[in-house]
Amino acid sequence: MTDLLATFYPWVKALHIMAVLTWMAGIFYLPRLFVYHVERGQNGAEEPTASLTVMEWKLLRYIMNPSLIAVWLFGLMLVATPGIVDWSSIWPWTKAVGVLAMTWFHMWLAVRRKELAAGTNTRTGRTYRMMNEVPTILMVVIVLSVVLKF
């Protein structure tokens, strides 16, 4: 099994990177949709918020959720490849914390989407703008961990 993982390592790594890119695109875009949803909904305009509700659901369901699963699947395959991760270093642990935090953020967004769809949202556009910075900070931690291997 380990020889097989080593043979396919470049493919798994490429698939992991592609999954990360699509996941991050959604993670950056969904909070922005929430800002539009909240701010347009304040004016009592029903049609723009109805369209945004569909967009938010499709983004989460068809892009972000499959990407999250692929990121974890291919990431765990990379970790299982012998000689790739030096667990005595700090970087795999900081990356792991970053990925767990990014996964938590994904779940937080999923709950907020349900609240917006149900009309029970209590957060402001400003809150979603500020939360939109969370994945940026986590991305910096994750990328620096992997590239610099500190």
C-alpha positions in Angstrom: 0.0 0.0 0.0 2.8 2.4 0.9 4.6 1.7 -2.4 1.3 2.4 -4.3 0.9 5.8 -2.4 4.5 6.7 -3.3 3.9 5.9 -6.9 0.9 8.1 -7.2 2.2 10.8 -4.9 2.5 13.5 -7.6 -1.1 12.8 -8.8 -2.5 12.8 -5.3 -0.6 16.1 -4.5 -2.0 17.7 -7.7 -5.5 16.6 -6.9 -5.1 17.9 -3.3 -3.9 21.3 -4.6 -6.9 21.5 -7.1 -9.3 20.7 -4.3 -7.8 23.3 -2.0 -8.1 25.9 -4.7 -11.8 25.2 -5.3 -12.5 25.0 -1.6 -10.8 28.3 -0.9 -12.6 30.0 -3.7 -15.9 29.0 -2.1 -14.7 29.9 1.4 -13.8 33.4 0.2 -17.0 33.9 -1.8 -19.7 32.6 0.5 -19.2 35.2 3.3 -19.3 37.9 0.5 -22.7 36.5 -0.6 -23.8 36.7 3.0 -22.9 40.4 3.1 -25.0 41.1 0.0 -27.9 38.9 1.3 -28.0 40.7 4.7 -27.7 44.2 3.2 -30.2 43.7 0.4 -32.6 42.0 2.8 -32.7 45.1 5.0 -34.4 47.1 2.2 -37.2 44.6 2.1 -36.3 43.4 -1.4 -37.3 39.8 -1.6 -36.1 38.8 -5.1 -32.4 39.6 -4.7 -32.3 37.7 -1.4 -34.2 34.7 -2.9 -31.6 34.6 -5.7 -28.8 34.8 -3.2 -30.3 32.0 -1.1 -30.1 29.7 -4.2 -26.6 30.8 -5.0 -25.4 30.3 -1.4 -26.9 26.8 -1.3 -25.5 25.7 -4.7 -22.0 27.1 -3.8 -22.0 25.2 -0.5 -23.6 22.0 -1.8 -21.9 21.6 -5.2 -18.5 23.2 -4.9 -17.5 23.7 -1.2 -18.7 20.4 0.3 -17.2 18.1 -2.4 -14.0 20.2 -2.3 -13.8 19.9 1.5 -14.1 16.1 1.2 -11.5 15.9 -1.6 -9.1 18.1 0.4 -9.3 15.8 3.4 -9.2 12.6 1.3 -6.1 13.6 -0.7 -4.5 15.3 2.3 -4.8 12.2 4.4 -3.4 10.1 1.5 -0.4 12.5 1.4 0.1 12.2 5.1 0.1 8.4 4.8 2.8 8.5 2.1 6.1 7.4 3.9 8.8 10.0 4.3 6.6 13.0 3.5 5.8 14.3 7.0 8.3 14.8 9.7 6.1 14.7 12.8 9.0 16.0 15.0 8.8 19.3 13.2 6.4 22.1 14.1 5.0 22.6 10.5 2.7 19.6 10.3 1.1 20.5 13.6 0.5 24.2 12.6 -0.9 23.0 9.2 -3.2 20.6 11.0 -4.5 23.2 13.3 -5.0 25.6 10.3 -6.9 22.9 8.4 -9.0 22.0 11.4 -9.8 25.7 11.9 -10.7 26.1 8.2 -13.0 23.1 8.4 -14.6 24.6 11.5 -15.1 27.9 9.5 -16.7 25.9 6.6 -19.2 24.4 9.1 -19.8 27.8 10.6 -20.7 29.1 7.2 -23.0 26.2 6.6 -24.9 27.0 9.8 -25.1 30.7 8.8 -26.4 29.8 5.4 -29.3 27.9 7.0 -30.1 30.9 9.2 -30.1 33.2 6.2 -32.4 30.8 4.2 -34.8 30.5 7.2 -34.8 34.3 7.8 -33.4 33.9 11.3 -30.0 35.6 10.8 -29.0 38.0 13.5 -25.6 39.0 12.1 -24.8 42.2 10.2 -23.0 42.6 6.9 -20.1 44.0 8.9 -19.8 40.7 10.9 -19.6 38.7 7.6 -17.0 41.2 6.2 -14.9 40.6 9.3 -15.4 36.9 9.2 -14.3 36.9 5.6 -10.7 37.6 6.9 -10.6 34.4 8.9 -9.8 32.2 5.9 -7.1 34.6 4.8 -5.3 34.3 8.1 -5.6 30.6 8.1 -4.4 30.3 4.5 -1.3 32.3 5.4 -0.6 29.9 8.3 -1.2 26.8 6.2 0.9 27.9 3.2 3.8 29.1 5.3 3.8 25.9 7.3 4.0 23.7 4.2 6.4 25.8 2.1 8.8 26.9 4.9 8.5 23.7 6.9 9.5 25.5 10.2 
